[in-house]
């Protein structure tokens, strides 16, 4: 889903070629994505990546902020030295990518870090819900990325990863939830500010 912005058309045949598989498993995956509201089948058109409206986006972000607090409270899983080293590697990767930032690299880095965060809790329902909401939001990030300050987003994301790592190093799992909530909230407010400025710039100039 990281490669396809909202309103993009998905081709079963092209996806099968891309992932070197038959169309049957692709069809099953698309059916699952449709059940989760990430794509929709349009008669005569095909499968389209859905584009949530602003009201839906606000609700998703608010829920993500509250769920973030539960990561450090519901069945937290202590991180091993290897786990922490992977986060350090992501921070180093971020530093390298910031020299020549690209939208695709940022989204893949973000997804890799989300995978690490998701593993902080052993509560499976929380994991599943968090993942579903994450992929609903990442579609919008992909759509808005050309309007967002990529360098600014990289910097904010690096700060988040470093703060999470610092808390994990001392075993403060509850703090990680608050850190995540704060950064999700700031990300949401940046997106809303960008959207508002974009709308103003597109308004016709009055004579």
N, C-alpha and C positions, 0 to 999 in steps of 0.2 A: 504493500500500500504506500510505501514511502516514495515510490517512483511515479505515482499517479495523482495529479491534483484533482480537486472536486470538479465534476462535470466531464472528466475524461471518460472516453469509451474504452471498455476492456474487451479484447477479442480472445475468445477461447483458443483459437488456432495460434495466434501470436504468443499467448502465454505458454501454451504447450511447447512451442518451439524454444522459447526463452529458457524454460526450465527443463528442457529435454525429457518431456514426459508425454503421455497421451492426453487426450482431451477429457477423459473420464475423471481423473483426479482433479483436474482444473475445474471441471463442472461442480464437483463436490465442494471444493474450496469456495467457489463463487456463491454456492447455495448457502454455505455457512456465513459468509460475509453479508449476504442479503438478510439473513435472519438476525444479524447483529446491527443492521441498519447502516452498514458501511457502503453497500452498493445497492442498486435497484435495477430490476429488469424492466425495460421499456419496450413495448411491442413495436416491432418494425425498426427499432433502433439498436437494441442490444443491451448489454450490461453497462451501467453508468455509475461512476463514483459519486456518491451523494454529497450534497453541499448543505450542511446545517445552517439554519438561519441564526441571526444574532441572539435571539431569545433562547434557542436551544444551546448555543455555545455558552451563554452565561450560566445556565443551569448545570452544564457539564463541568465547567470550571469550579463552580461553588461546591459541587459534590466531590471533585478531585481534591480540593483543599481540605475538606473534612476527613476524607479517607486517608489522606497523607499522614494525619496525626496518629492513625491506628497502626501504621507500619511498625512503630516502636513499642506498641502496647499489646498487640495480638500475636502471641506465639513468636516473639522475636528470635531470630536464629543468630547466635554469635558468629562473627566473621573470623575466618582463619587468616593466617599470614598470606596465604596464596590469594584469598579473596581481596584483601586490602592491596596486594600488589597489582591486581588487575585494575583497580580503581586508579592507582598511581600511574599505571600505563596509559589509561584513558586521559588523565590530566596531561601527561607528556605528549600524547597524540594530539590533544587539543592545542597545546603550545605550538606544535609543529604546523598544524593546519591553519592557525591564526596568521601565519606568515603569508599564506595565499588562500584565504577562506573561500569555500564554495558552498552553495546551498545543499548539494547532495552529501558532501562530506559532513556537514553539520548535522543533518538529519540522521545519518547513519551513526554518528558519534552519540547523539542524543538517545537513539534507540539502544545502543550498547550499554549506556549508563542506566537507562530505565530497567534493562534486564538485570543489572546488578542490584538495583534498589528493590526490585520485585522479589529477589531472593532473600531479602532481609527478614521477611515474615514467612512463617510456616502455615499461616492461615490461607487455605486454598481458595475459599470464596473471595477473600480480599484480593488475592492475586488475580483471580479471573476478572473481577469487576474492574480493578485498576487497569488491567491490560486492555479491556474493551474500551474504557473511557480514554485511555492514552491514544489508541488508534483513531478514535473519533476526533480527537483534538489535533492530531498530527496532520490530518488532511487539511485543516484550516491553516496551520502553520506553513504547510507547503504552498498553499494558495497565496498567503500574505508575505511569504519570505522576500519576494522582490521589493516589497514596500518597507520591510523591516530593515533596520540597520544590522547587517550581518556581523560586522565587527563588534557591535554592541552586544548582540545576542551571544556571540562566542565568549566575550568577556564575562557576561552575567552567568553563563553556563559554567565557565571555569570556576568562578567563585562558589557556585553551588557545589560542584564536585569536591572542591577543596574543603569546604565547610563540612560536608558529609564525611569525608575521609578523616578529618580531625576528630569528629565526634565518634566515629567508629573505632579509631585507634585507642580511645580511652573507654570504649564500651558503653557510651551514653546513647542507647538506642532511642530513648524517648526524645532526646534532642534532635535526632535525625528526622523524626516526624515533623517537628516544628520548623526545622530548616527547609524541608521539602515544601511544607505548607506556605512558608514565606516566599519561596522562589516561584512556586506555581502562581501565587497571588500577584507577584510583581510581573511575571510573564503575561498574565491576563491583562493587567493594567497597561502594560506597554502595547499590547495588541489593540486594546480599545482606543488608546491615544492615537496610534497609527491609523486606525480605521476612521476615527473622527477627523483627523487632519486630511485624510484622503477624500472623505466626503466633502469637506469644505473646499478643497482644491478643485473638485469636479463640479461645484455649483456654478451656474452661469453668472457672469459678471453683470450687475445691474447698471443700467445707463444712468 
